[in-house]
């Protein structure tokens, strides 16, 4: 959880995460980041199907390490 929250601080300042703690300047708060431990490896059919589901939901895999995946999704700003 601390690792996940640590990625939010740079994101709120406009830095985009590109894996392995490499950040690039972007729009402040444009993305929400999460880290997840998959049940299956990304190359396994079940793992690949789950990652495809995430992609269809607008969630991008930024990086992965074994079963760990770093995810981001554009933050939506709703007009009132």
Secondary structure in CASP SS format (residue, H / E / C, confidence):
PFRMAT SS
TARGET T0000
AUTHOR 0000-0000-0000
METHOD secondary structure of the structure
MODEL  1
X C 1.00
X H 1.00
X H 1.00
X H 1.00
X H 1.00
X H 1.00
X H 1.00
X H 1.00
X H 1.00
X H 1.00
X H 1.00
X H 1.00
X C 1.00
X C 1.00
X E 1.00
X E 1.00
X E 1.00
X C 1.00
X C 1.00
X C 1.00
X C 1.00
X C 1.00
X E 1.00
X E 1.00
X E 1.00
X C 1.00
X C 1.00
X C 1.00
X C 1.00
X C 1.00
X E 1.00
X E 1.00
X E 1.00
X E 1.00
X E 1.00
X E 1.00
X E 1.00
X C 1.00
X C 1.00
X C 1.00
X C 1.00
X C 1.00
X C 1.00
X C 1.00
X H 1.00
X H 1.00
X H 1.00
X H 1.00
X H 1.00
X H 1.00
X H 1.00
X H 1.00
X H 1.00
X H 1.00
X H 1.00
X H 1.00
X C 1.00
X C 1.00
X E 1.00
X E 1.00
X E 1.00
X E 1.00
X E 1.00
X E 1.00
X E 1.00
X C 1.00
X C 1.00
X E 1.00
X E 1.00
X E 1.00
X E 1.00
X E 1.00
X E 1.00
X E 1.00
X C 1.00
X C 1.00
X C 1.00
X C 1.00
X C 1.00
X C 1.00
END
